[in-house]
Amino acid sequence: MAEYRHLPEADRVSVLTATVLLAYALTHLIEAPSYTLAMQLPGIYLTFNLSLNTITIILAACLTASGMDWLLRSHPAFSGRRTFENWLLPTLTVFIIGVALNLIPSSPLWWLGFAAGGVLLVLVFLAEYVVLDQANPNYPFASAGLTALSFTLFLILAVVLRYASARLYLLIPALLLAAGLVCLRTIHLRLSGQWEFAWAIGISLVIMQLAAGLHYWPLTPIQFGLLLLGPLYALTSLATSYGEGIPIRRALVEPSVLLCLIWGIAIWVR
């Protein structure tokens, strides 16, 4: 009977997590000047704030991608296989944690978010390690956990961007990229390694159009996030069911019910 290492080496997970969190903690404690980059285009004036926080988020995301590869190389089933798909969610997680921490003022709430981000990051690392091998007995639980975490991260990003009153030219690319990655990774997990780029691109474009329209509505951040989360989950679930060969009428049941439920919560919540 084959033996499986269900979890990665604790020292590798600790080093990777601590490095990312240390970068965010030092950035929070060190005050550094910021620079504004401006660009005048016909009919629009674009401004971008470049600060130490921005650079740290980008570097931490890159570090996480390389660190995830380093972590997976200790897996018994690695055998030189490609691990690109296992970088997607950890990198997105670090990016969203950095954006959220950058918007929270210095207070006990910041340190609470910092601790919660660390726990979330460890869970993502562990789950991605497990799903590298589909024969692992914990694969179904890890796959379901990654799916739930993916949509939770998208919701957090949408809420944070709305709370920060992000400009449309910053909001759209961020949500477009996040929706595409969440959709692509979820379908890849549920279809046992099958890539569906067409579905991911199409769904992310739908979410982008919806976000552009909702941007001008008087919505609270949580309402904005839920109104985007509903169709993202529904369309991703529909794409997965279609890929599994489920008849269209049956495939529409779960997405329709959950879409109505999530939108109902969005209308009720203030």
N, C-alpha and C positions, 0 to 999 in steps of 0.2 A: 504493500500500500504506500502511495506517495506521501511524503511528508511536506507540510507547508509551513512556511514562516508567516503567520497571520499578521504580524505587525513588524514595522521596520525597526532598525536599531535605535534605541532610545537616544543615544548620544548624537546621532545624525539629525534626528528630528529636533532635539534641543538646540543644537548649534544653529540650524537653519532658522528656527523660530526666533531664537534670541537675537540673531543678527538683524533680522527685519524689524523686530520690536525696538531694538536698541537704536536703530536709525531714526525711527519715529520719535522715540523719547528724547534723543539729543536734539532733534529738530525743534521739538516743542520747547526745550529749555534754552536753546540758543536763539538770540534775536539777530536777524540778518536783514539787510536792506532788500527791497524788492524793486524790480524794474518793470516799466510799462512799455510794451511794444505796440505801436499803433500803425494802422494801415488804412489809407483812404482809398476806397473803391467807389465807382460810380453809384451814387445813391445810398452808400452805407459807409459807416466809420467803424472799423474793427479795432478793438483793444485787447491785448493779452497781458496778464500779469505774470511775470517770471520771477519766482522767488526760490528760496532754499527749499521750501516745502514741495514745490513743483518738481524740482530736480530730484529730491529725495524719493518722491512717489515713483518717478520713472526708473530710478536706479534700483529701488526696492523691488519693483515688478520684474526687472531684468534679472536681478539676483535670485528671485524666487524661481524663475524659469530654469536657470542653470542649476540652482540648488535642488529642484525637484528631480532633474535628470540624475544628479549625483546621488540622491536618495534612492531612486529606483534601480540604480546599478547594483545595489546590494540585494535586490530581490532574487530568490533562487530561480525564478522563471524568466529572468531578464534576457539572457543569451543574445545580447547585442541587438535586440529588437528596437524599433523606433518608438519613442516615448512622447512624441510631439503632442498628442491628444491629452496626455496627462499633465501638460504644463498649463493648459488653457484656464481651467477653473482656479488653481492656486494663484496664477498671475492676476486674474480678474479679482480674486478675493483681496489680494494685497493692494491693488489699485483702489478698490472701493473703500477698504479700511483707511487708506491714506487720505482719500478725499473727505470721508466722514470726519476723521480726526482733525483735519485742517479747518473744518467749519465749526467745530465745537469750541467755545471759548475756554480759556484756562480756568478750570474748576474741578471739583471732585467728579463731576459728570465726565470730564475728559478722561480721567484715569479709569473710570468705570468702563467707558467705551474702549479704552486701551486694553484692559484686561479681557473684555468680551471678544475683542478682535483677536487677541492671542489664542483664546480657546477655539474660536472659529477656524483659525489658521491651522492649528494642530489637527482638528477634526478633518479638515480638507486633505492635509498631508497623509493622514492615516488611511482615509477612504481611497485616495488615488493609489496608494501603495497596494491596497487589497485588490482593487479592480484590474490591476495589471494582469492577473491570472484568473481567467474565467472558471477554472477548476477549483478555485479556493472556495471552501464551504461558506465563507462570509461574503461572497461576491454579491448575492441578491440584496443583502442589507446595506452594504457599502454603496451599491449602485443606486438604491432608493434614497439613501442619505445624500449622495452627491446631487441627485435630481432636486431634492427639496432645498438643499443649500444653494443651488444655482438660481432658482426662482426667488429665494429669499434675498440673495445678493442683488438681483435685478431690482426688486422692490426697494431695498435700502438705497440703491443708487438713484432711482427715480425720485424717492422722497427727499433725499439730501440735495439733489440738484434743484428741485422745486423750492425747498426751504431756503436755499442760497440765492433764489431768484436769478438763476443762470440765464445768460442771454441765449437766444434761440440758436445762434451759430455755434455755441458750445454744447448746448443741450442735445441737439440732434445727433452729432457724431458720437457722443458718449453713449446715448441710448441705442443708437444703431449698432455700434460695435458690441455692446453688452448683450443686446437681444440676439444678435447673430451667434455669439459665442455660446450663450445659454442654450439656444435652440439646437445648435450643431452638436454640442456635447451631450445633451439629453437624448437626442435621437440616436447618437452613436452608442450610448450606453444601453438603451432599450432595444436596439436592433442588433446587439452583440457585435459591434465593430463596424457596422455599415455606415458609410458617409453619405449624407444627403445635403450637398451644398446648395442645390437648387431650392429645396424647401427652406433652408436656413436663410438664404438671401431674400427669398420672397416674403417670409414671415417678418424678418427684420425691417424690410421696406414698409410693410403694412404698419408695424409699430411706430416707425419713424413718421409716417403720415399722420397717424393718430396723435402722436406726441406733439406734432406741429400744430394741429388743430386745438388740442386741449391746453396748449401753452397760453392761449389768450382767454381761457375760461376762468372765472373766479372760483378756483378750487383750492382746498387745503392741500398741503403736501401729501398726506396719507391718501386723500381721494385721488389725486393725480397718479400716485403710484399704483393704487388698486385698479384704476380704470385702464392702465397699461398692462398690468400683470394678468388680468382676466383674459384678454385676447391672446396674449403671448402663450399662456399655458394652454388655452383651448386649441389654438392652431398647432402648437407643438404636439399635443396629444393626438390631434387628428392626423398629422403627418406620420406619427409613429404607428397608429392603428392602420393607416393605409399601407405603410411599409410591411406590416405583419399580415396583410391580406384579409383583414376584417372587412365585411360588407359595409358599405358607406352608411347605411341606416343605423347599424349598430355602432359604428365608429363615431357618429354624431351625438350619441346619447350623453356620454360622459363629458365631452367638451361643452355641450350646451348647458348641462346642469351646473357645472362649475363656473361657467361664464356668468350665468344668471346669479349664482350665489355670490361671487366676488363683486360683481357690479352692484348687487343689492346691498352688500356691506359698505361699498363705497358711497352709495347714496345715503345710507343711514348714518355713517360716521361723519362727524364734523370736526 
